Amino acid sequence: MSSLSKKMIQQEERPAYTTGDYLKFLIPSLIGVLLFMVPIQGADGITIPVAYLANQINGLLGDSIPSITVFIMALSVIGSLIAVIFKPGFILDSPYLNKLLNVSKFWVAARLLGTVFAIITLFEFGLEPIYSENTGALLIYDLIPILFTTFLLAGLLLPLLLNFGLLEFFGALLIKVMRPVFKLPGRSSLDCLASWVGDGTIGVLLTTKQYEEGYYTKREAAVVATTFSVVSITFTIVIIQYLNLEQYFIHYYLTIILAGLVAAIVMPRIPPLSRKADTAYEGTELKAETNIPSHTTPVKWGLNNAIKKARTNNSAAAVVKEGVENVLDMWMGVLPIVMAIGTVALVIAEFTPAFTILGKPFEPILALMQIPEAAEAAQTMVVGFADMFLPAVIGSGIESEMTRFIIACVSVTQLVYMSEMGGLLLGSNLPVSIKDLILIFLLRTIITLPIVAVVAHIIF
């Protein structure tokens, strides 16, 4: 190809952009990065602006949030029942309402169950195991308020990350890393960063929206959601403090990064994730990831794609409308599912020996790895499936610092826990089942435990 031809192609692919075009990409994207990814010092330690603002709203609304969330769950159930039984035109003819309310009978039942659990817990009647302080009350008074305010702000503000070219820019920069190493599109790197610095729930929100819009295949969406929607820095600090190991935080966090990266490389290459179809979300056309042309750089290509994306947003009202729809999706679609699945899991953990029995096979494994107090630590290897904080609660009475360190690391790298992430994943349109989550949880434990144990032996 002649130099003249190359120059003509470059001019075609790099049209003249105005200052306004650049600002349309830069300003919303930078605001999104500042809100979702830049750590700040809050009253309770390091956090991110979205989490800080969510906590402020939480403080303002205070004790009224559980009642508000129960009301929202009840609306979700009533709307779903009307849609499924009576099939009114105003719901079925609206793409948004149809997707939100006209769900399968299974999900209607799950929403109803979660709402019933929430009402029982709020008014403390019926079966005490459902509303006790370590089951339903833990969810409705501790977790659900956090989700409520986080969903409100994250849902409204997610378009800043999604709609103004930031993903296109990051995707171009990291396509040569993410695809060969993790078998994922370059844009998934932003999901990981938002989760790691911010919160895993934000990562799930990002992944779900991109999957529904055709940017991820079923396999890619499942991999990102169960591999890169990691626990936030904030939560890791809470766990390490609870286990009285603050002096080892740097060692702890570096160990989590090491074990998490190994799991992220291995998990996409083995079942169940490797067997997910490389097809788009139902009714959506898959948007192919284009390779960077040889005559340009990743930065130029990414900037070009980012500005093209930003140019498509010409209506502030449409952006706000999308944000409001995001919030309602999470409030009405996810909150009752988290309540249903989380309550069942926590009741099993609190009132049955199921997790103690399931943890028995880990006793000889931990003993073989020369981990002190192996019998006491064994059940913490599986109880995290119910709630990520339970291993720390159970393991806090263990004397050995090494064992507590291992429990802290493994509980974070397991990633899948039903009281929040599991409920979010199952309540979303992401292509993962309860069977998938159980297998992923066990596989991540098997992969990360030896790595954590080796590091622990070096440190202690």
Salt bridges, closest charged atoms under 4 A:
GLU13 OE1 - HIS295 NE2 3.29
ASP21 OD2 - ARG311 NH2 2.91
GLU168 OE2 - ARG187 NH1 3.48
GLU212 OE1 - LYS99 NZ 3.37
GLU220 OE2 - ARG179 NH1 3.16
GLU220 OE2 - ARG219 NH2 3.84
ASP278 OD1 - ARG219 NE 3.07
GLU282 OE2 - LYS218 NZ 3.19
GLU289 OE1 - ARG179 NH2 2.94
GLU325 OE2 - LYS321 NZ 2.91
ASP329 OD2 - LYS99 NZ 3.87
GLU363 OE2 - LYS360 NZ 3.21
ASP436 OD2 - LYS276 NZ 2.53
